[in-house]
Amino acid sequence: MPYRQPGNWLITGASSGFGQAIATAVLERGGRALLGARRTHLLDPLVERHPDRAVAQPLDVTVPEQVDAAVAAAVDRFGGIDVLVNNAGSGQLGAVEETADAELRRLFEVHVFAPAALVRAVLPVMRRQGGGAIVQMSSSFGRYSAPGLSAYSATKFALEGLSQALAAEVAPFGIDVLVVEPGAFRTGILDGAFHHSAAMPEYDGVVGPVREMLGGLNGTQPGDPAKAAAAIVTALGSEAPPLRLPLGEDAVAGVRDEIEGAAKELEAWESLARATAFDG
């Protein structure tokens, strides 16, 4: 049974950025949503506007007990979960050599292990229902990378690999998986959720310009989160939702360049790559 809008949603990281925009879009369309966030007081305006259909839930996605409690609360309040949105996240800037183990592990906890845990917790509910949808908020940097974004891209690449396999695994149950790949949107992530590793002067020439670019980008990003949320809802409501949905002119251009570049590289090295079998 395909997902039918507006439905019952569980949204992580719902207090700001894409999470808040998606929650607003869902509630304005008549849907019901459990809004998970670490700072639930920021959800008060949404809950006050939609008291019968919005529930604020304390949710640190890296705490297993809170993940289980959020899923149980959504099922108890709404009777089921039609759409899970794994949106909670943060940023990380630093060259590979600049990035400490603890920083890399923290990012994997938030961007990979937490979404996987939420998926595992929600799938039994969706299978019993006979369908649903899982939205994984990735990034255009989940398809390509850049100096200084190695850790961030590593986690988003991992999320995309997990999600591609997941989509094939759950399709027989009528469950769709949508991986969203936004470019630069005014979500507020650069206001404080983007962690910077301790800089090494050796990388000033390659990572320094990225640091400066991000500093000047805040508040001027071309992407509108409300339009991104509307696009996500539209894609989910289609007869055949895509596996991957890049959002924004920059994301579309970057993904296209990556695909075309990879095709050219494969063509250039194809004969060598194929000449690796045992003779005879």
C-alpha positions in Angstrom: 0.0 0.0 0.0 1.7 3.2 -1.1 1.9 6.2 1.3 -1.1 8.4 1.1 -0.9 12.1 2.0 -1.1 13.8 4.4 -0.6 10.9 6.9 1.2 10.5 10.2 4.8 11.8 10.3 7.8 11.4 12.7 10.3 14.2 12.0 13.7 14.4 13.7 15.5 17.7 14.1 12.1 19.4 13.8 12.9 22.6 15.7 14.8 24.4 12.9 15.9 24.3 9.3 14.6 21.6 7.0 12.9 19.8 9.8 10.9 22.8 10.8 10.0 23.5 7.2 8.9 20.0 6.5 6.8 19.9 9.7 5.2 23.2 8.8 4.3 21.9 5.3 2.9 18.7 6.6 0.8 20.3 9.3 -0.5 23.0 6.9 -1.7 20.2 4.6 -3.6 18.5 7.3 -1.1 15.9 8.3 -0.2 14.9 11.9 3.4 15.0 13.1 5.4 13.9 16.1 8.2 16.6 16.2 11.4 15.4 17.7 14.0 17.8 18.9 16.5 18.3 21.7 15.1 21.8 22.4 11.4 21.2 22.4 10.6 24.7 23.5 11.4 25.9 20.0 8.5 23.7 18.8 5.9 25.6 20.9 4.7 27.9 18.0 4.0 24.9 15.7 2.3 22.9 18.5 0.2 25.9 19.5 -1.0 26.5 15.9 -1.9 22.8 15.4 -2.6 21.4 18.9 -4.7 18.5 17.7 -2.1 17.3 15.1 1.3 18.2 16.4 3.2 16.7 19.3 6.6 17.8 20.6 8.9 15.0 21.8 12.3 15.3 23.4 14.6 13.5 21.0 18.3 13.2 20.9 18.7 10.8 18.0 22.0 9.4 19.5 20.2 8.2 22.6 18.5 4.8 22.0 15.9 5.2 24.8 14.7 8.4 23.3 14.5 6.9 19.8 12.3 4.1 21.1 10.2 6.5 23.2 9.6 8.7 20.1 8.4 5.8 17.9 6.2 4.5 20.7 4.7 8.0 21.3 3.9 8.5 17.6 2.2 5.1 17.4 0.3 5.7 20.6 -0.9 9.2 19.5 -1.6 8.6 15.9 -2.0 4.8 15.6 0.9 4.5 13.1 3.8 6.2 11.3 3.4 6.8 7.5 6.5 8.8 7.0 9.8 8.9 8.9 12.0 11.9 8.2 15.6 11.5 9.4 16.6 15.1 9.4 18.7 15.7 12.6 22.2 16.6 11.7 25.2 18.9 12.0 28.1 20.1 9.9 31.9 19.5 10.1 34.7 21.4 8.4 38.3 20.2 8.4 40.8 18.4 6.2 41.2 14.7 6.9 44.4 15.4 8.9 42.7 18.1 10.9 39.7 16.0 11.9 40.1 14.2 15.2 38.7 10.6 15.7 36.2 11.9 18.2 34.9 14.5 15.7 34.5 11.9 12.9 32.8 9.4 15.2 30.4 12.0 16.5 29.3 12.9 13.0 28.8 9.2 12.1 26.7 8.7 15.2 24.4 11.5 14.1 24.3 11.0 10.4 24.6 7.2 10.1 24.0 5.2 13.2 21.1 7.3 14.4 19.1 7.2 11.2 19.8 3.5 11.0 18.4 3.0 14.5 15.3 5.0 13.7 14.7 3.0 10.5 15.0 -0.2 12.5 12.5 1.1 15.1 10.0 2.3 12.5 10.1 -0.6 10.0 8.0 -3.1 12.1 5.3 -0.4 12.3 5.3 0.2 8.6 5.4 -3.4 7.7 2.3 -4.1 9.8 0.6 -1.2 8.1 1.5 -2.5 4.7 3.4 0.6 3.6 5.1 3.9 4.3 8.0 6.1 3.4 11.4 6.9 4.8 13.0 10.3 4.0 16.7 10.5 4.5 18.1 14.0 4.5 21.5 13.8 2.9 23.2 16.5 1.0 24.6 17.3 -2.5 27.9 16.5 -0.7 26.6 13.0 -0.4 27.2 12.6 -4.1 30.5 14.5 -4.4 33.0 16.2 -2.0 35.3 19.1 -1.6 38.4 20.0 0.5 37.5 20.4 4.1 34.3 18.5 3.8 35.7 15.0 4.0 34.1 14.0 7.3 30.7 15.5 6.4 30.7 13.9 3.0 31.9 10.5 4.4 28.8 10.4 6.6 26.4 11.4 3.9 28.0 9.0 1.4 27.5 6.3 4.0 23.9 7.3 4.5 23.2 7.1 0.8 24.8 3.7 0.5 22.7 2.4 3.4 19.6 4.0 1.9 20.1 2.6 -1.6 20.2 -1.0 -0.2 17.4 -0.2 2.2 15.1 0.9 -0.7 15.5 -2.5 -2.4 15.0 -4.3 0.9 11.7 -2.6 1.9 10.2 -2.2 -1.6 8.3 -5.5 -1.3 6.6 -4.2 1.8 5.3 -1.1 0.0 7.8 1.2 1.7 9.5 4.0 -0.3 12.9 5.5 0.4 13.6 9.1 -0.6 17.2 10.4 -0.3 17.1 14.2 -0.4 20.3 16.0 -1.5 20.0 19.7 -0.9 22.5 22.3 -2.0 22.9 25.6 -0.1 19.7 26.5 1.7 19.0 29.1 4.4 18.5 26.5 7.2 20.5 28.1 9.9 23.1 25.3 10.0 25.9 27.8 9.6 24.7 29.8 12.7 26.2 27.3 15.1 25.6 23.7 14.0 28.7 23.6 11.8 31.7 22.5 13.7 35.2 23.5 12.7 38.2 21.3 13.4 41.4 23.0 14.7 43.0 24.4 11.6 46.5 23.5 10.5 48.5 26.1 8.6 49.6 23.4 6.1 46.0 23.3 4.7 45.4 27.1 4.6 45.7 27.0 0.8 43.0 24.4 0.2 40.7 24.4 3.2 41.1 28.1 4.0 39.1 29.3 1.0 36.3 26.9 2.0 36.2 28.3 5.5 36.0 31.9 4.1 33.3 30.8 1.6 31.1 29.3 4.3 31.6 32.4 6.5 30.3 34.6 3.8 27.5 32.3 2.7 25.5 32.4 5.9 22.2 34.1 5.3 22.7 34.5 1.6 22.1 30.8 0.5 19.9 30.7 -2.6 17.7 27.9 -1.4 14.3 28.4 0.3 13.6 25.6 2.9 9.9 26.1 2.5 10.1 25.3 -1.2 12.4 22.3 -0.4 9.8 21.0 2.0 7.1 21.4 -0.7 9.2 19.5 -3.2 9.8 16.7 -0.8 6.0 16.3 -0.1 5.3 16.5 -3.9 7.9 13.8 -4.6 6.5 11.5 -1.9 3.0 11.9 -3.3 4.0 10.8 -6.8 3.2 7.4 -8.3 6.9 6.6 -8.4 9.0 8.6 -6.0 12.7 8.9 -6.9 15.4 7.3 -4.8 17.5 10.5 -4.9 16.2 14.0 -5.1 18.8 16.8 -5.5 17.4 20.2 -4.5 18.6 23.6 -5.7 20.3 24.8 -8.9 23.7 24.2 -7.3 22.9 20.7 -6.3 21.6 19.7 -9.7 24.6 21.2 -11.4 27.0 19.6 -9.0 25.4 16.2 -9.3 25.3 16.4 -13.1 29.0 17.4 -13.2 29.8 14.5 -10.9 27.9 12.0 -13.1 29.5 13.2 -16.3 32.9 13.3 -14.8 32.7 9.8 -13.5 31.5 8.6 -16.9 34.4 10.2 -18.7 36.9 8.7 -16.1 35.4 5.3 -16.5 35.6 5.5 -20.3 39.3 6.6 -20.1 40.3 3.7 -17.8 37.8 1.1 -18.9 40.2 -1.1 -20.9 42.7 -1.3 -18.0 39.9 -2.0 -15.6 38.5 -4.8 -17.7 41.9 -6.5 -18.3 42.1 -8.0 -14.8 40.6 -11.5 -15.2 42.5 -14.7 -15.1 43.8 -15.7 -18.6 41.7 -18.4 -20.2 
